[in-house]
């Protein structure tokens, strides 16, 4: 299938690994140019180098999504080296594993800075150029926890629910300018971020109890497996393509059947 993204410049934030990197790899496979941005500049550069070694047009840039100055610097470099961005994908995130009663305001502030204010900063920065050029595709990653809630992820779910509302609202404002905004909402996905969180749980719970927990988790998915980054990246690729020109303000769950709204 031709997704018609050849030559499009895509900025992917939080993409040095996991779902973001998988999306970058699929985009360059379709002829897109990618800027991999991440809070870890070295990881972003290394990820871009992997794609460049395969013949892709890719650069890696350090970026703090909570800083408007950092995002401005990112976009200036992207325009200078690749061209004006037609695509923005935001997959930057942090995770905690606390009950709400065990959390504190500083936990909430960090989560909201990265997972809600961060997407606001990025979208606000790219929209004027996209609207002026009459074309743009924006995809933000959310979570089904934002739709149904999830224990020990309360303020993460709250931040992601905010992203859903943001995307739907802005989509109503800029559709006439040829710009679409959508959400991809993954279920549990086998990313490095999840692996790090699970390693902490395994250490605290012990192997036997953790193994029982994992079986319980898998039984909640009709597909009986976790997602892989490429599962989610395929949905992102569709939504940032010209094939999805009449899709905006939508939440696409890619979750192995965990939630069926």
C-alpha positions in Angstrom: 0.0 0.0 0.0 1.3 3.5 -0.9 0.7 5.8 2.0 1.7 8.9 -0.1 4.1 10.4 2.4 7.1 10.4 0.1 9.2 13.5 0.7 7.1 14.6 3.7 9.1 15.9 6.7 8.0 14.4 10.0 9.0 15.5 13.5 8.6 12.7 16.0 9.1 13.7 19.7 10.0 11.1 22.2 11.1 8.9 19.3 14.6 7.6 20.2 13.0 4.2 21.0 9.7 2.4 21.4 6.6 3.4 19.4 8.1 6.7 18.2 11.1 5.0 16.7 9.0 2.3 15.1 6.8 5.0 13.5 10.0 6.8 12.3 11.2 3.6 10.7 7.9 3.0 8.9 7.8 6.6 7.7 11.2 6.4 6.1 10.3 3.1 4.6 7.6 5.0 2.7 10.0 7.7 1.6 9.4 10.3 4.4 12.1 12.4 6.0 12.3 12.2 9.8 13.6 14.3 12.7 13.8 12.1 15.8 13.6 14.3 18.8 14.1 13.2 22.4 15.0 14.5 25.8 18.1 12.3 25.5 20.0 14.0 22.7 22.5 11.2 22.4 19.8 8.5 22.0 18.0 10.7 19.4 21.2 11.0 17.4 22.0 7.3 17.6 18.5 6.4 16.5 18.6 8.7 13.6 22.1 7.4 12.6 20.6 3.8 12.5 18.1 5.0 9.9 20.6 7.1 8.0 22.9 4.1 7.7 20.0 2.4 5.9 19.8 5.2 3.5 17.0 7.3 5.1 16.9 11.1 5.4 17.0 11.3 9.2 18.4 13.6 11.9 18.4 13.3 15.7 17.9 16.3 17.9 17.7 16.8 21.6 14.5 18.4 22.7 12.7 19.0 26.0 9.0 19.0 25.1 8.2 21.0 28.3 10.3 24.0 27.0 8.9 26.2 24.2 12.4 27.5 23.5 13.6 23.9 23.0 10.8 23.2 20.6 11.5 26.4 18.7 15.2 25.3 18.3 14.1 21.9 17.2 11.8 23.3 14.5 14.4 25.7 13.3 16.9 22.9 12.8 14.4 20.7 11.1 13.4 23.4 8.6 17.1 24.2 7.9 18.1 20.6 7.3 15.0 18.8 6.1 12.4 21.4 5.3 9.1 22.5 6.8 7.3 19.8 8.8 4.2 18.3 7.3 3.8 15.7 10.1 4.1 15.9 13.9 4.0 12.8 16.1 4.1 13.1 19.8 5.0 10.0 21.8 6.9 11.6 24.7 5.7 10.3 28.0 6.7 9.4 31.5 5.1 6.8 33.7 4.7 6.3 37.5 3.4 3.3 39.4 1.7 4.8 42.5 -1.7 4.9 43.9 -3.2 8.3 43.9 -3.0 8.5 47.7 0.7 7.7 47.6 1.4 10.4 45.0 2.2 14.0 45.6 1.7 17.3 43.8 5.2 17.2 42.4 4.4 13.9 40.8 1.3 15.4 39.2 3.2 18.4 38.0 5.8 16.4 36.2 3.2 14.2 34.6 1.2 17.1 33.3 4.3 19.0 32.1 5.4 16.1 29.9 2.1 14.4 28.9 -0.2 17.4 28.6 1.6 20.7 28.4 4.3 19.1 26.2 1.8 18.2 23.4 0.3 21.7 23.8 3.7 23.3 23.3 4.5 21.1 20.2 1.1 21.5 18.5 1.1 25.3 19.2 4.5 25.6 17.5 3.8 23.7 14.3 0.3 24.8 13.6 0.9 28.3 12.1 3.2 26.9 9.5 1.0 24.0 8.7 -2.1 26.2 8.4 -0.2 28.7 6.2 0.9 25.9 3.8 -2.6 24.4 3.9 -1.5 20.9 4.9 -0.5 19.1 8.1 -0.9 15.8 10.0 -0.7 15.6 13.8 -0.9 12.5 15.9 -0.6 12.3 19.6 -0.3 9.1 21.7 -2.8 8.7 24.5 -3.9 5.7 26.4 -7.0 3.7 27.0 -6.5 4.5 30.6 -7.7 8.0 29.6 -11.1 6.5 28.6 -11.7 3.9 31.2 -9.3 4.7 34.0 -6.7 2.5 35.5 -5.5 1.9 39.0 -2.0 3.2 39.8 -2.1 5.4 36.7 -4.6 8.0 37.9 -2.7 11.2 37.0 -1.2 9.6 33.8 -4.8 8.8 32.8 -5.9 12.4 33.6 -3.1 13.9 31.5 -3.9 11.7 28.6 -7.6 12.5 28.9 -6.5 16.1 28.6 -4.6 15.3 25.4 -7.7 13.7 23.9 -9.8 16.8 24.6 -7.1 19.1 23.3 -6.8 17.2 20.0 -10.5 17.0 19.4 -10.9 20.7 20.1 -8.0 21.9 17.9 -9.1 19.6 15.1 -12.4 21.5 15.0 -10.4 24.8 14.6 -8.0 23.9 11.8 -9.7 21.3 9.6 -10.6 24.1 7.1 -6.8 24.7 6.8 -6.1 21.2 5.6 -4.6 20.1 9.0 -5.9 17.0 10.8 -5.3 15.9 14.4 -5.9 12.5 15.8 -5.1 10.2 18.7 -3.6 6.8 18.7 -4.4 5.0 22.0 -2.3 1.9 22.6 -3.0 -0.9 25.0 -0.1 -2.4 26.9 2.9 -2.4 24.5 6.2 -4.0 24.8 8.3 -0.8 24.8 11.5 -0.1 26.7 9.5 2.2 28.9 7.1 -0.5 29.9 10.0 -3.0 30.3 11.6 -0.6 32.8 8.4 -0.2 34.7 7.8 -3.9 34.8 11.3 -4.6 36.0 10.6 -2.5 39.1 7.4 -4.3 39.7 9.1 -7.7 39.4 11.7 -6.7 41.9 9.1 -5.5 44.4 6.7 -8.4 43.9 8.9 -11.3 43.5 9.0 -13.7 40.5 6.1 -15.9 41.5 3.6 -13.2 42.3 4.8 -11.2 39.2 4.2 -14.2 36.9 0.7 -14.6 38.2 0.1 -10.9 37.6 1.4 -11.2 34.0 -1.0 -14.0 33.3 -3.9 -12.0 34.6 -2.9 -9.1 32.4 -2.8 -11.3 29.3 -6.2 -12.7 30.0 -7.6 -9.2 29.7 -6.6 -9.1 26.0 -8.6 -11.2 23.6 -5.5 -11.5 21.4 -3.6 -13.0 24.5 -0.5 -11.0 23.8 0.9 -7.5 24.4 1.3 -5.1 21.6 4.6 -4.5 19.8 5.7 -1.0 18.7 5.1 -1.9 15.1 1.5 -2.6 15.8 1.0 0.9 17.0 3.3 2.5 14.4 1.1 1.1 11.6 -1.9 3.1 12.9 0.3 6.2 13.1 1.5 5.8 9.6 -2.1 5.7 8.3 -3.2 8.7 10.2 -0.3 10.9 9.1 -0.8 9.9 5.4 -2.9 11.5 2.7 -5.1 8.4 2.8 -6.4 9.7 6.1 -7.4 13.1 4.8 -11.0 12.8 6.0 -10.1 11.5 9.4 -9.7 14.1 12.2 -10.5 14.5 15.8 -10.6 10.7 16.3 -9.3 8.3 18.9 -8.0 5.1 17.3 -7.5 2.4 19.9 -4.9 -0.2 19.0 -5.1 -2.4 22.0 -5.6 -6.1 21.2 -9.3 -5.8 22.2 -8.6 -4.6 25.8 -11.1 -1.8 25.5 -14.0 -1.9 22.9 -15.7 1.4 23.2 
